[in-house]
Amino acid sequence: MPASSPTAVPSFRSRIGCDARSGYYAVPHRYRLHLSPSCPHCLQIAVTHSLLGLDDTLPVIPLPSVPDTPDGGYLALRPLYEAGAHQHPGPAAAPVLSDDWTGTIVSNHTPDILRDLARQFGGHGPDLHPRGAEEAIEAVGRLCEQGITATAQRAGEPGGDSAARDTALAALLRVLDVLERRLGSREHVLGGELTLADVQVWVTLVQLDTVHRHHLDAAAVHRITDHPRLWAYARRLTGHPAFGSHLDLDGIARRHHAHCRGEEAAGAAVQIVDWAAHARHEAAEPARQSG
C-alpha cells in the first residue's frame, strides 16, 4: 500500500511470478523499467539488466539524471504513481518496474526488482541469484547499505561531532577490510562467479568514490584507498561492458550537487578510481580485436 506520510515515496511491492496464476508473470515485452543511472538503485538494476541481456525482453525508459519535480520525483512517472495511489502525496521516484498491460506500477522496491530480473527473466544469462545464496546476497546488501554508505555519510557529516565522525570512519574501514580479505581468496564477492552481490558492491564503491569522498578529509580518503584488492576489483568490473557502459559520471555529479547541503572537504581532490578511463578502455578493446 502507498505510504501515508506526505513526504514518503508510495511503496509498491508486487512480484513477478512463474506463471499466469501469479497475476504478474514473466512474459516478454509486457513490462518496462524506468531508470536514472545517476541513482545508485537504478544503476544496480541497469547493470543487472545488461548482465542478463534483457534489452529485447524488457525495455528500459531513461529518466533525467536529476529529478525534475520539486519533491525529488519525476514528472514522467507521475501518471504511473497516480494510477496506483490516487492523489498520492509523495514524489514519483525511480526506479520503477511498470506493467504495460494495466498501466500500473508492479514494484519500486530495488531488491525485489533485482531478484525478479535474475530469477524470472534471467534464464539465458548468468545465474546472478543462485539457489542457496539468498541469505548471503542479502547480507552483502546490508553490508553495503549500513556498513559502507551509511557510515560514509556519518563520517563526512558537516558540523557533526568529531568523535562521532571518527567512529563512523573506523566502522567504514572495518567493512572495507572485510571485503579486502574476502577478495584475497576469490574472484568475486561470493566466489568464482558474478552474482547480485557484486553488482551491489560495485555500485556502492562507485558512490563512495564519486559522492561520499567529497565530504571526507584527505587522510580519511587515503585510508580508504589502502585496500588494493578491493579497488582493483572495482576497476576490473568497470571494464566489463555491463558495468562501465552505465556509468553516468556527469549525471552522478549533477545529482549530488543538486541535493547536497554539505561543504566539500579536502578528500574531494583525492580520486580513488579513474572510472571513465577504465570504462573507455573496455569500450576500445573490442574495436582493437576486430581491427
Summary of the structure (lengths in Angstrom):
residues: 291
radius of gyration: 19.4
end to end distance: 54.7
largest distance: 58.2
contacts: 921
relative contact order: 0.12
helix: 52%
strand: 7%
